[in-house]
Amino acid sequence: MNGQSWDPETYQRNAGFVSELGTPLIARLDPRPGERILDLGCGDGVLTERLAESGAEVVGVDASREQVEAARQRGLDARVMDGRALTFKQEFDAVFSNAALHWMSEPAAVLRNVHAALKPKGRFIGEMGGQGNVATISDALVAALARRGIDGKALSPWFFPDVDEYTRLMEEAGFRVAEIGLFVRPTPLPTGIEGWLETMARTFLEAVAPAERQAYLEEVITDLEPELRDAEGQWTADYVRLRFAAFRR
């Protein structure tokens, strides 16, 4: 994972919708009783818990110690583990990942580790940010940093690939890609853009001196308002998602 830090309570308040929007992905995974499933980037365990309700044996991993502790409090088998350093060898019938892979640097290494964790012909079902995801938000964050002499592009914690790039990476890691596609999903933000920025864009915010941080935040919000806030005051993020199904060769 990149240097983003997480507070489970703040995440649930400002980004609880992430788990709800991941529910259709569970149906695509079709977990079965007795299967062993790895939830890669399990966060606070909301979806991990739903996977376990299928009767599968589920292990959740996440790089955030705080999020793993929140998952453990749900009674889940959750472990602190970076996607670049998975240690599993042909243990899982399936690997599931929702809204986490775009936070993981060195995607080729992550995919090699996922491949190693799967049993032969095991399935890998995931969704992540794809090319163009939160482009309006990212541009505003980077532009406001540039006005302060800071290279915001170099600070970005996100990896948003297109279909061709991620297909190539998966095939090079040893997967057969059965399905992959991008889709646009404008996403209403329950606590507005400020809550989203404070939760998801901390890498950018922390690049600014504490005394200047609120001014930077307000500047970004002002830039985004014409594009992402409607006449009733509802903020909507410009999400683009990449969803796929692949199998270990």
C-alpha positions, -999 to +999 in steps of 0.1 A: +000+000+000+010+036-004+015+060+026-023+066+031-033+062+067-068+051+078-091+056+107-119+030+107-146+053+122-138+081+098-137+057+069-171+042+078-187+076+082-173+091+050-169+061+028-192+034+040-208+034+006-177+016-008-187-016+008-223-013-003-213-007-039-191-038-037-221-061-030-227-070-066-191-082-068-198-109-042-225-122-065-200-124-093-176-143-070-203-167-060-186-179-028-195-215-018-196-234+015-162-250+022-142-228-001-112-209+012-112-173+000-088-144+005-102-109+007-073-087-004-076-052+010-104-062+034-105-028+052-128-029+082-142-063+072-178-054+061-176-074+029-154-100+044-182-107+069-206-111+040-183-135+023-181-156+054-219-158+056-217-180+025-201-207+045-167-202+030-136-200+051-124-164+046-091-147+054-089-109+052-056-090+047-050-053+047-019-031+052-037-009+077-033-022+113-062-001+124-086-015+097-075-050+105-083-045+141-117-033+132-122-064+111-110-086+139-136-070+162-162-085+138-148-120+147-130-123+114-096-139+106-079-107+095-042-101+092-019-072+086-003-079+053+008-058+023-003-069-011+033-068-023+043-093+004+016-120+005+031-152+018+003-177+007+011-205-016-017-223-035-040-220-004-072-203-018-100-213-042-106-176-049-092-142-042-116-113-039-107-076-039-130-045-038-118-009-041-083-018-028-060-027-057-057+009-069-041+018-035-014-008-040+019+002-055+039-023-076+008-039-092+029-065-111+043-078-078+008-078-062-006-098-091+022-123-089+015-128-052-022-132-059-014-158-085+008-177-061-019-176-034-044-193-056-049-230-062-046-241-098-076-228-118-085-206-088-105-175-096-096-138-090-126-115-089-121-078-083-131-042-088-109-011-085-105+024-098-099+025-135-085+050-160-103+084-154-114+076-119-118+108-098-100+126-126-118+159-117-109+156-081-073+146-088-068+175-112-080+200-085-058+185-058-027+186-081-034+221-094-038+236-059-005+220-048+012+233-080+002+268-070+022+261-038+052+248-057+045+211-048+044+183-074+011+167-066+013+141-094+043+126-077+024+124-045-006+105-059-013+073-040-035+058-068-030+035-097-059+037-122-052+014-152-071+010-184-083-023-197-053-030-219-027-023-192-044-044-165-051-072-189-014-073-198-003-072-162-026-101-153-016-122-182+021-116-174+014-128-139-001-160-152-038-153-153-063-161-180-086-130-181-122-141-186-139-107-182-127-071-179-142-037-185-144-001-174-177+015-164-186+050-153-203+052-119-210+087-106-211+082-068-230+104-044-210+113-013-230+111+019-208+136+039-200+158+009-166+164-008-148+176+024-154+142+041-142+124+010-111+144+007-102+141+044-106+103+041-093+095+006-068+123-002-048+126+030-015+121+010-022+154-008-035+172+023-005+162+044+019+176+018+008+211+029+020+226+062-007+222+089-013+259+092-021+260+054-040+228+052-075+242+057-069+270+031-057+243+006-088+222+013-111+251+008-094+260-024-099+225-038-135+224-028-141+258-045-125+245-077-147+213-076-180+229-067-191+238-103-184+203-116-194+180-087-221+198-066-256+201-079-282+228-073-295+209-042-261+208-026-254+171-034-218+162-041-211+134-066-176+119-072-166+111-108-159+074-103-148+051-131-144+015-121-125-015-136-141-048-129-126-082-139-127-119-135-096-140-141-083-175-134-050-189-125-035-209-154 
